Amino acid sequence: MTKTAIAVALAVLLGGGAAAQAPEDPASTPAESLAAYLDNSGRADAWSGGEQLVPITTPDGPHNVWIKRIGNNPGMKLLLLHGGPGATSDYFAAFDSYIPATGIEYYHYDQLGAGRSDRPDNDALWTIPRFVDEVDQVRQAIGGDASNFCILGHSWGGILAIEYALAHPDKVKCVVISNMMASIPAYNTYADAVLKPQMDPAKLARVEALEASGHTDDPDYMGILVPEFYEQHILRRPASEWPAPVNRAFADMNEHVYVLMQGPSEMGASGRLEDWDRFDDLAGINAPTLVISGKYDTMDPAYMAKMAEQLPNGQLLATNGSHMSMYDDQQAYFDGLTAFLLDQAKKD
């Protein structure tokens, strides 16, 4: 965004959502708007740089989840829901290069069992309803409601965003479903029919044999999948060039939670999510919803387009990226995302 565009965006968001127009005095407005966005006075988390541990209640007892606030704008709050399950919010670092220019207050957040949040050893916790309840507790902690609260879910976080919007339609202003199909069976069908046949047959056979025998810890498993699948459909650069935040998210993965719910890799899904399907229920999400797809994603871009049509107020952002299209088609991803968010910020 240009300096003038940033000034207008901040003026609109921090001025209560009036229609965007060029300020009369461009020289003074940017500084005043930026000062308001960066004003941490009165914020309890200011002393820790916006970080805090949010206490939550669970069937396992009380636990804490980590969040970090960026910006100050009570009129528009965006909560980022990371993938996995069991990954960390680190890979959302790219958002820090784009979202502040919109004037939107947003939150990095490690879900329970991941990253800097508590990691209880209790498999009964790793269910969709329990995660949805956790998100609602975080919403309350940050002061989100239907007038100001938006969620962006990427990958598994997209499942969580869909489930949250269905469970709490009166609590969300807008929704972003990034790189996640609304059906695990459909996702598996796409992997079997389209993605797996693109691999070398001998290498695919080796990977599937290791999965069948339960030996996915064999070095051959990821040794084949990284160049043959991950570099083609997860982030389309050599893994040696992947950015540090992405590497941290993978390195700090809670493997137990990931395998329990997702399965051993991104080449299809199994575990507790294997039968999850909410495509028909998308018709019940009335909040404005942006669906983001990637041409080379593990998620079928044609199916993602159908999701946008199924949603009553759905929009499609089709990128030329892969599963991490916020990195490998970054400009298109954030141009579309920020335009959608700014549009929602103008609405009462």
Secondary structure, DSSP 8 states (H G I E B T S, - for coil): --HHHHHHHHHHHHTTS------S-TTTHHHHHHHHHT--TT-TTGGGTTEEEEEEEETTEEEEEEEEEES--TT-EEEEE-STTT--GGGGGGGGGTGGGGT-EEEEEE-TTSTTS-----GGG-SHHHHHHHHHHHHHHHT--TTTEEEEEETHHHHHHHHHHHH-GGG-SEEEEES--SBHHHHHHHIIIIIGGGS-HHHHHHHHHHHHHT-TTSHHHHHHHIIIIIHHHT-SS-GGGS-HHHHHHHHT--HHHHHHHT-SSSSS--GGGTT-B-TGGGGG--S-EEEEEETTSSS-HHHHHHHHHHSTTEEEEEES--TTHHHHTHHHHHHHHHHHHHHHHT--
